[in-house]
Amino acid sequence: MTSDAGKHDIPGTTLFDGAQARKGYALNKMCYSFNSAANREAFVRDEDAYCARYGLTEAQRAAVRGRNVLELIAAGGNIYYLAKLAGILHLDVQDIGAQQTGMSKDDFKAMLVAAGR
């Protein structure tokens, strides 16, 4: 199905387009900064101050506090930049998969094991 803007609607999926890129510019810029170990350490010392330094919106800051990757994507985050932040937050691919499916991490892992049989 196609929306009025000519974009394809994929239920449950946030498309990363120009509008999302603009919306998430500060968030993605902050995540890019984590290529530096010193910046990762500064974030760990004071997450809120680090987010403020980059001008994150309240929604973006709440998603960081909540460790919610889906909310970060909805707030304009690009998964390639968010991967660095996820690592700092000690979230692995199974945590993210669990968030995407609405399952607990243990249930998500059990589903993966069952699918592999």
C-alpha positions, 0 to 999 in steps of 0.5 A: 500500500502506498501513502499520499506522499508516494511512500510505501507503508510497511506496518510496524516499520519506521522508514528512514527517509529524509524527514527521519534523517532531519528529525534524528540528526542530533541523535545520529551525530551523538551516536557517531561521536561514540567512535571515540573511546573518550566520548563513550566514557563521557556518556557513561559518566553522565548520560543526560549531560551528554545527550544535552550536549548534542541537543537531543529532544526529550523524546530522544532522551527518554528513549535513551533512558528507557533503553528502547531502540524502537523509540530511538528509531522512531525518534529519527535514529539510524540503526547503523549509528544506534548500534554503537549506542546499543553496545554502550547500553549493553544491549545485544542483537537479541535484546533488540529482536525482543523489542521488535517482536514485543517479547521478553528476551528469554522468549525471543531466545527460545523462539530462535532455538525452536526455529533452528530445529 
